[in-house]
Amino acid sequence: MWRQLRVQVGVALWVGGVCFFAGAQDTRQVEEPKIPAACLYLEAKLKAVDDKIAPADESKLDTERIQKALDGCEAGKAVELNAAGDNSAFLTGPLEMRTGVTLLIDKGVTLFGSRDAALYEMTGEGVTPGLCGTIASSASPAVFPASQQPAPLRGGCRPLISVINAKNVGIMGDGVIDGRGYAKILGKDYSWWEMARKAEPKNERYFTTRMIVASHADGLVLYRITLHNSTNFHVSVNQTNGFTAWGVHLLTPTTRGMDARNTDGIDPGSSKNVTIAHSWIDNGDDNIAVKTGVSHMSVLDNHFFSGHGMSIGSETFTGQSFLLVDGLTLDHTTSGIRIKSNVTRGGPVHDLLYQNICMRGVKNPIAISPYYTNQTTEPYEDPKYTGDRIPDYKAITIRNLTSTTPGDVLIAGLNDEHRTEIALDNVHIADIAKAQVHGHFATVTIGPGGTNIDFGGTDITVVPATHGKDGAAYSCEGRFVPMQ
């Protein structure tokens, strides 16, 4: 089943006499990736204790030998990290991937990130030293436009793994990459995650490393890899044509009950032809966040657990378009389908198709909003920010969506000139009350499958179906399974 993906399937949906066409998907023919042969095997020299690096081993870095192997590996081959007896751990600072080379982590092996912020420090002319692992208390809240921000500090942290100007890179295997966001930063009395939470009340800027950052990385593939405890975003991909994440298992925090702020799962931005398939994401922020400038993206047969849902935004100023989400299960996320922006960072979002969606325990099954305030969920009324980057949401279709538990729905546009336009077809949220439905400046067209959402308490314009009748809710039998 995994070898067959529903890409390159244009979908035409007639709703209320209007045809919504969703050529909304990765235009590539995506197949299950294959693991390449190894150019070099590296054996682990460290032993993990309770899935952690022993304090005595904190200085025993493997960075140099791993980087040397990546630099010397021929394109089309893999550097393979192996266990050696009881030793199954590697400890590293920043690594840089090379064109055509795969980092392959064997089952039972963990690549841990160092907690020494000095190793991640950015360098170069004009860079302020010593920022990584600190909070910049002078920064203005992130919701304010650039004109209201002080001159930015140059510097901060390099990522754990960089894929920069390198094509056809792979990060694969049944092993684990652990960013150790829970660990105290060397020389500090706080962890990476505690720093993030400490910065939150005043929306202060803080400097942290990310797990995997890619830019100009056409052909990047993540396959079967497990990602744990990133200090910040797990995967950030920009300026890339062709990115595939297949069978990724992402769990943060691994110790339940810990607070892992801003640990987004997978965030593509300014890219096209993206597929995220057959993956499992349980984390401390957006499970997937589609950043500005993304087009032709497929999200197929995935499972989301803790997190903030299937998100677009908050930056949409260069637009998002042609997105297909098909076969998604959301189990106790804060939001389900979420589009978030505001007048300081908004822009056009259009031609989106969400279908065959199952939810339970989701507080906000649908949240489409120009009211973003840098919080976990959006307010139901306009916060009245000022700016000229206007969110504008058009040609959005949601069909075959079932939430087995009630939750709030928000569908809003900014004003009458920028109305949100959405079609709902066979959308059912169990036991939803009229008071849980919110919205302004939106037009909702009802498809033949109907919806049980009552918009009568809002000023939303509802266009009823012209044919067909409400049917049974889309079945979610067997869809809710434990995290893998």
C-alpha positions as CSV (number, residue, x, y, z in Angstrom):
1,M,0.0,0.0,0.0
2,W,2.8,2.4,0.8
3,R,4.2,2.3,-2.7
4,Q,1.2,3.9,-4.3
5,L,0.5,7.6,-3.7
6,R,-2.4,9.7,-4.8
7,V,-0.4,12.4,-6.6
8,Q,-1.1,13.8,-10.0
9,V,-4.8,13.3,-9.5
10,G,-6.7,16.5,-10.3
11,V,-10.0,16.7,-8.5
12,A,-13.0,18.6,-9.8
13,L,-15.8,19.2,-7.3
14,W,-19.1,20.8,-8.2
15,V,-20.7,22.5,-5.2
16,G,-23.8,24.7,-5.5
17,G,-23.3,25.1,-9.2
18,V,-19.7,26.2,-8.7
19,C,-16.8,24.0,-9.7
20,F,-13.8,24.0,-7.4
21,F,-10.8,22.5,-9.2
22,A,-8.0,21.3,-7.0
23,G,-4.9,20.6,-9.1
24,A,-3.6,20.8,-5.6
25,Q,-0.8,18.4,-5.3
26,D,2.8,17.6,-5.9
27,T,3.3,17.4,-9.6
28,R,6.0,14.8,-9.4
29,Q,5.3,11.0,-9.5
30,V,6.4,10.2,-6.0
31,E,7.3,6.6,-5.1
32,E,8.6,5.0,-1.9
33,P,12.3,6.0,-1.5
34,K,15.0,3.4,-1.6
35,I,18.0,3.2,0.8
36,P,21.3,3.5,-1.1
37,A,24.3,1.3,-0.6
38,A,26.9,2.5,2.0
39,C,30.2,4.2,1.0
40,L,31.4,4.0,4.6
41,Y,30.3,2.4,7.9
42,L,31.0,4.3,11.2
43,E,30.7,2.4,14.5
44,A,29.3,3.9,17.6
45,K,31.8,4.6,20.4
46,L,29.3,5.8,23.1
47,K,26.8,3.9,25.1
48,A,23.4,5.5,25.8
49,V,22.1,5.4,29.3
50,D,18.3,5.5,29.6
51,D,18.3,6.9,26.0
52,K,20.5,9.7,27.1
53,I,24.2,10.7,26.8
54,A,26.1,10.1,30.1
55,P,27.5,13.4,31.5
56,A,31.0,11.9,31.4
57,D,30.7,11.5,27.6
58,E,29.5,15.1,26.9
59,S,32.9,16.1,25.4
60,K,33.3,12.9,23.3
61,L,32.1,14.4,20.0
62,D,31.7,12.4,16.8
63,T,31.3,15.5,14.7
64,E,34.6,15.5,12.9
65,R,34.6,11.8,11.8
66,I,31.0,12.0,10.7
67,Q,31.6,15.2,8.7
68,K,34.7,13.8,7.1
69,A,32.8,10.7,6.0
70,L,30.0,12.9,4.5
71,D,32.6,15.0,2.7
72,G,34.3,12.0,1.2
73,C,31.3,9.9,0.3
74,E,30.5,9.6,-3.4
75,A,27.1,10.8,-4.7
76,G,24.4,8.1,-4.7
77,K,25.9,6.4,-1.6
78,A,25.3,6.6,2.2
79,V,27.3,7.1,5.3
80,E,25.9,4.5,7.6
81,L,26.0,4.8,11.4
82,N,26.2,1.3,13.1
83,A,26.0,0.0,16.6
84,A,29.1,-1.8,18.0
85,G,28.3,-4.2,20.8
86,D,26.7,-2.2,23.6
87,N,27.7,1.1,22.0
88,S,24.8,2.6,20.0
89,A,25.2,6.3,20.4
90,F,26.8,9.1,18.5
91,L,27.2,12.7,19.8
92,T,27.6,15.6,17.4
93,G,27.6,19.3,16.8
94,P,26.5,20.8,13.5
95,L,26.8,18.7,10.4
96,E,26.6,19.7,6.7
97,M,25.2,17.4,4.1
98,R,26.7,17.1,0.6
99,T,25.0,16.7,-2.8
100,G,23.9,13.1,-3.5
101,V,24.9,11.8,-0.1
102,T,22.6,10.1,2.4
103,L,23.1,9.9,6.2
104,L,21.8,6.5,7.1
105,I,21.1,5.7,10.8
106,D,20.7,2.0,11.6
107,K,17.9,0.6,13.8
108,G,18.9,0.9,17.5
109,V,21.3,3.7,16.8
110,T,20.8,7.3,18.1
111,L,22.5,10.4,16.8
112,F,22.4,12.9,19.7
113,G,22.9,16.7,19.4
114,S,25.4,18.3,21.7
115,R,24.0,20.7,24.3
116,D,27.0,23.0,24.0
117,A,25.6,26.2,22.5
118,A,29.1,27.4,21.6
119,L,29.4,24.6,18.9
120,Y,26.3,26.0,17.1
121,E,27.4,29.7,17.1
122,M,27.1,31.5,13.8
123,T,30.4,33.1,12.7
124,G,31.3,35.7,10.1
125,E,31.6,39.4,9.5
126,G,29.1,41.5,11.5
127,V,27.9,38.6,13.5
128,T,27.3,39.2,17.2
129,P,29.0,36.5,19.2
130,G,27.6,34.6,22.1
131,L,23.9,34.8,21.0
132,C,23.2,31.0,20.7
133,G,21.4,29.8,23.8
134,T,20.3,33.3,24.9
135,I,17.3,35.6,24.8
136,A,17.5,39.0,23.1
137,S,15.4,41.0,25.6
138,S,15.2,44.1,23.3
139,A,13.2,42.4,20.5
140,S,9.6,43.5,19.9
141,P,6.8,41.0,19.8
142,A,6.8,39.0,16.6
143,V,3.3,40.0,15.6
144,F,4.5,43.6,14.9
145,P,5.7,44.5,11.4
146,A,9.4,45.0,10.5
147,S,9.0,48.8,10.6
148,Q,8.4,48.5,14.4
149,Q,11.3,46.2,15.1
150,P,14.7,47.3,16.3
151,A,17.7,46.6,14.0
152,P,18.0,42.9,14.0
153,L,21.0,41.2,15.8
154,R,23.1,39.2,13.4
155,G,24.0,35.8,14.6
156,G,22.5,33.0,16.6
157,C,22.6,29.2,16.1
158,R,23.4,26.9,13.2
159,P,21.2,23.9,12.8
160,L,22.2,20.4,13.9
161,I,22.0,19.2,10.3
162,S,22.2,21.6,7.3
163,V,21.3,20.9,3.7
164,I,22.3,24.1,2.0
165,N,22.9,24.2,-1.8
166,A,23.0,20.4,-1.9
167,K,20.7,18.4,-4.1
168,N,19.4,14.8,-3.8
169,V,20.3,14.5,-0.1
170,G,18.9,11.7,2.0
171,I,18.4,11.3,5.8
172,M,17.2,7.8,6.2
173,G,17.1,4.7,8.4
174,D,15.2,3.2,11.3
175,G,17.4,4.9,13.9
176,V,16.9,8.1,15.8
177,I,18.1,11.7,15.7
178,D,17.6,13.2,19.2
179,G,18.0,17.0,19.6
180,R,18.0,16.9,23.4
181,G,15.8,20.0,23.8
182,Y,15.1,18.8,27.4
183,A,18.8,19.1,28.3
184,K,20.4,22.0,30.2
185,I,22.6,24.1,27.9
186,L,26.2,23.8,29.0
187,G,27.0,26.7,31.3
188,K,23.3,27.7,31.7
189,D,20.7,26.9,34.3
190,Y,18.0,26.3,31.7
191,S,17.3,23.9,28.8
192,W,16.6,24.9,25.2
193,W,12.8,24.4,25.9
194,E,12.9,26.3,29.1
195,M,14.5,29.2,27.3
196,A,11.7,29.2,24.7
197,R,9.0,29.3,27.4
198,K,10.9,32.0,29.3
199,A,10.8,34.2,26.2
200,E,7.1,33.7,25.6
201,P,5.4,36.2,28.0
202,K,7.0,39.2,26.2
203,N,7.3,37.5,22.8
204,E,11.1,38.0,23.1
205,R,13.4,36.7,20.5
206,Y,15.6,33.8,21.5
207,F,18.4,32.0,19.8
208,T,18.1,28.2,19.4
209,T,19.3,25.6,17.1
210,R,16.9,23.6,14.8
211,M,17.2,19.9,13.9
212,I,17.2,19.9,10.1
213,V,17.3,23.0,8.0
214,A,17.4,22.8,4.2
215,S,17.6,25.6,1.6
216,H,18.1,25.1,-2.2
217,A,17.9,21.4,-1.5
218,D,16.1,20.0,-4.5
219,G,15.4,16.3,-4.2
220,L,15.7,16.1,-0.4
221,V,14.3,12.9,1.1
222,L,13.6,11.9,4.7
223,Y,12.7,8.2,4.8
224,R,11.8,6.1,7.8
225,I,13.8,8.2,10.2
226,T,12.7,8.9,13.8
227,L,13.1,12.5,15.1
228,H,13.0,13.1,18.9
229,N,13.3,16.1,21.1
230,S,14.2,18.9,18.7
231,T,15.2,22.1,20.5
232,N,13.0,24.1,18.1
233,F,11.6,23.2,14.6
234,H,12.3,19.6,13.6
235,V,12.4,20.1,9.8
236,S,12.5,23.5,8.0
237,V,12.8,23.4,4.1
238,N,13.0,26.5,2.0
239,Q,13.8,27.4,-1.7
240,T,13.4,23.8,-2.7
241,N,11.8,22.1,-5.7
242,G,11.1,18.5,-4.7
243,F,11.0,17.5,-1.0
244,T,9.7,14.1,0.2
245,A,9.1,13.0,3.8
246,W,8.0,9.4,3.8
247,G,7.5,7.2,6.9
248,V,8.9,9.8,9.3
249,H,8.2,9.1,13.0
250,L,8.4,12.4,15.0
251,L,7.9,12.4,18.8
252,T,8.7,15.4,21.0
253,P,8.8,15.4,23.9
254,T,9.6,11.7,24.4
255,T,9.0,12.2,28.2
256,R,5.3,12.9,28.4
257,G,4.3,16.0,30.4
258,M,7.5,18.0,29.5
259,D,7.0,21.4,27.9
260,A,8.5,21.6,24.4
261,R,7.4,25.0,23.0
262,N,7.9,25.9,19.3
263,T,8.9,22.4,18.3
264,D,7.1,22.4,14.9
265,G,7.1,19.1,13.0
266,I,7.7,19.7,9.3
267,D,7.7,23.3,7.9
268,P,8.1,23.8,4.2
269,G,8.4,27.4,3.0
270,S,9.1,29.1,-0.4
271,S,9.1,25.7,-2.1
272,K,7.1,23.6,-4.5
273,N,6.5,20.0,-5.2
274,V,6.4,18.7,-1.6
275,T,5.0,15.4,-0.4
276,I,4.7,14.3,3.2
277,A,3.3,10.8,3.4
278,H,2.7,7.9,5.8
279,S,4.2,9.8,8.7
280,W,3.5,10.0,12.4
281,I,3.8,13.4,14.1
282,D,3.4,14.1,17.9
283,N,5.0,17.3,19.0
284,G,4.8,20.6,20.9
285,D,3.6,23.0,18.1
286,D,2.2,22.8,14.6
287,N,2.4,19.2,13.3
288,I,2.9,20.6,9.8
289,A,3.1,24.3,9.2
290,V,3.0,25.4,5.5
291,K,5.0,28.7,5.4
292,T,4.7,31.4,2.8
293,G,5.5,30.8,-0.8
294,V,4.6,27.1,-1.0
295,S,2.7,25.6,-4.0
296,H,1.9,22.1,-5.2
297,M,2.1,20.1,-1.9
298,S,0.6,16.7,-1.0
299,V,0.0,15.6,2.6
300,L,-1.1,11.9,2.3
301,D,-2.1,9.3,4.8
302,N,-0.6,10.8,7.9
303,H,-1.3,10.5,11.6
304,F,-1.1,13.6,13.9
305,F,-1.2,13.4,17.7
306,S,-0.3,16.2,20.2
307,G,0.4,19.4,18.3
308,H,-1.4,22.3,16.7
309,G,-2.7,20.5,13.7
310,M,-2.5,20.8,9.9
311,S,-1.5,24.5,9.6
312,I,-1.0,27.1,7.0
313,G,0.8,30.3,8.2
314,S,1.3,32.4,10.0
315,E,3.3,33.9,7.2
316,T,1.3,34.0,4.0
317,F,2.5,37.2,2.4
318,T,3.9,35.6,-0.8
319,G,1.0,33.1,-0.9
320,Q,0.2,29.5,-0.5
321,S,-1.6,27.5,-3.2
322,F,-2.5,24.1,-4.6
323,L,-2.4,22.0,-1.5
324,L,-3.9,18.5,-1.2
325,V,-4.5,16.9,2.2
326,D,-5.9,13.4,1.9
327,G,-6.3,10.7,4.5
328,L,-5.3,12.6,7.6
329,T,-6.1,11.5,11.2
330,L,-5.8,14.0,14.0
331,D,-6.0,12.6,17.6
332,H,-6.1,15.2,20.3
333,T,-4.4,18.1,18.5
334,T,-5.4,21.6,19.5
335,S,-6.6,22.4,16.0
336,G,-7.5,20.4,13.0
337,I,-7.5,22.3,9.7
338,R,-5.9,25.6,10.6
339,I,-5.1,28.7,8.4
340,K,-3.7,31.5,10.4
341,S,-2.4,35.0,9.5
342,N,-3.0,38.7,10.1
343,V,-2.5,42.1,8.5
344,T,1.2,42.2,9.3
345,R,2.1,39.0,7.5
346,G,-0.9,38.0,5.3
347,G,-1.4,37.3,1.6
348,P,-3.3,35.1,-0.9
349,V,-4.1,31.5,0.0
350,H,-6.1,29.5,-2.6
351,D,-6.9,26.2,-4.3
352,L,-6.8,24.0,-1.2
353,L,-8.5,20.6,-1.0
354,Y,-8.8,18.7,2.3
355,Q,-10.6,15.3,2.2
356,N,-11.0,12.1,4.1
357,I,-10.2,13.6,7.4
358,C,-10.8,12.0,10.9
359,M,-10.5,13.9,14.2
360,R,-11.2,13.2,17.8
361,G,-10.4,15.3,20.9
362,V,-9.7,18.3,18.7
363,K,-10.6,21.6,20.3
364,N,-10.9,23.5,17.0
365,P,-11.6,21.2,14.1
366,I,-11.7,24.1,11.6
367,A,-10.0,27.4,12.2
368,I,-9.6,29.7,9.2
369,S,-8.6,33.1,10.5
370,P,-7.0,36.5,9.7
371,Y,-6.9,37.1,13.4
372,Y,-3.5,35.5,14.4
373,T,-2.1,36.8,17.7
374,N,0.9,34.5,18.1
375,Q,-1.1,32.2,20.4
376,T,-2.0,28.5,20.2
377,T,-5.5,29.3,19.0
378,E,-7.0,32.3,17.3
379,P,-9.5,34.8,18.9
380,Y,-13.0,34.9,17.4
381,E,-12.9,38.6,16.8
382,D,-10.5,40.9,14.9
383,P,-7.6,42.1,17.2
384,K,-7.4,45.2,15.1
385,Y,-3.8,45.1,14.2
386,T,-2.6,47.6,11.5
387,G,-0.8,46.6,8.4
388,D,-1.1,46.2,4.6
389,R,-0.4,42.5,4.2
390,I,-3.9,41.3,3.9
391,P,-4.9,37.7,4.4
392,D,-7.2,36.6,1.5
393,Y,-8.5,33.0,1.5
394,K,-10.3,31.6,-1.6
395,A,-11.2,28.3,-3.3
396,I,-10.9,26.1,-0.2
397,T,-12.8,22.8,-0.2
398,I,-13.3,20.5,2.8
399,R,-15.0,17.2,2.1
400,N,-15.5,13.9,4.0
401,L,-14.5,15.3,7.4
402,T,-15.7,13.7,10.6
403,S,-14.9,14.8,14.1
404,T,-16.1,12.2,16.6
405,T,-16.1,14.8,19.4
406,P,-17.4,18.4,19.5
407,G,-15.2,21.5,19.1
408,D,-15.2,25.1,18.0
409,V,-15.3,26.2,14.3
410,L,-14.0,29.6,13.1
411,I,-14.3,30.7,9.5
412,A,-13.5,34.4,9.0
413,G,-12.3,36.9,6.4
414,L,-10.8,40.2,7.2
415,N,-13.5,42.4,5.7
416,D,-16.1,42.5,2.9
417,E,-13.4,43.1,0.2
418,H,-11.4,40.1,1.5
419,R,-14.1,37.5,2.2
420,T,-13.1,33.9,2.9
421,E,-14.7,31.5,0.4
422,I,-15.0,27.9,1.3
423,A,-17.0,24.8,0.3
424,L,-18.1,22.1,2.9
425,D,-19.2,18.7,1.6
426,N,-20.0,15.9,4.0
427,V,-18.5,17.7,7.0
428,H,-19.8,16.5,10.4
429,I,-18.6,17.5,13.9
430,A,-20.3,15.4,16.5
431,D,-22.6,17.3,18.9
432,I,-21.4,20.7,17.9
433,A,-23.5,23.4,19.5
434,K,-24.6,26.6,17.7
435,A,-22.6,28.7,20.1
436,Q,-19.4,26.9,19.0
437,V,-19.6,28.3,15.5
438,H,-17.9,31.6,14.8
439,G,-17.2,33.7,11.8
440,H,-17.4,37.0,9.9
441,F,-16.9,38.0,6.3
442,A,-17.1,34.5,4.8
443,T,-19.1,32.7,2.2
444,V,-19.7,29.0,2.9
445,T,-21.1,26.8,0.0
446,I,-22.6,23.6,1.1
447,G,-22.0,20.5,-1.0
448,P,-24.4,17.6,-1.7
449,G,-23.0,15.7,1.3
450,G,-24.1,18.5,3.6
451,T,-22.8,19.5,7.0
452,N,-24.2,19.6,10.5
453,I,-22.5,22.9,11.3
454,D,-25.2,25.6,12.0
455,F,-24.0,29.0,10.9
456,G,-27.2,30.7,12.0
457,G,-25.6,32.5,14.9
458,T,-23.0,34.2,12.6
459,D,-23.1,36.7,9.8
460,I,-21.6,34.2,7.4
461,T,-23.3,33.9,4.0
462,V,-24.4,30.3,3.4
463,V,-25.0,29.0,-0.1
464,P,-27.1,25.8,0.2
465,A,-26.6,22.7,-2.0
466,T,-28.6,22.7,-5.2
467,H,-28.7,18.9,-5.4
468,G,-28.2,15.9,-3.3
469,K,-29.0,15.6,0.4
470,D,-27.1,15.2,3.6
471,G,-25.7,11.7,3.9
472,A,-24.1,9.7,6.7
473,A,-20.9,11.1,8.2
474,Y,-17.6,9.9,6.7
475,S,-16.6,6.8,8.6
476,C,-13.5,6.9,10.8
477,E,-13.7,3.2,11.8
478,G,-10.2,1.8,12.4
479,R,-8.6,5.2,11.8
480,F,-7.6,6.0,15.3
481,V,-4.5,4.0,16.2
482,P,-1.6,4.5,18.7
483,M,1.4,6.6,17.9
484,Q,4.1,4.6,16.1
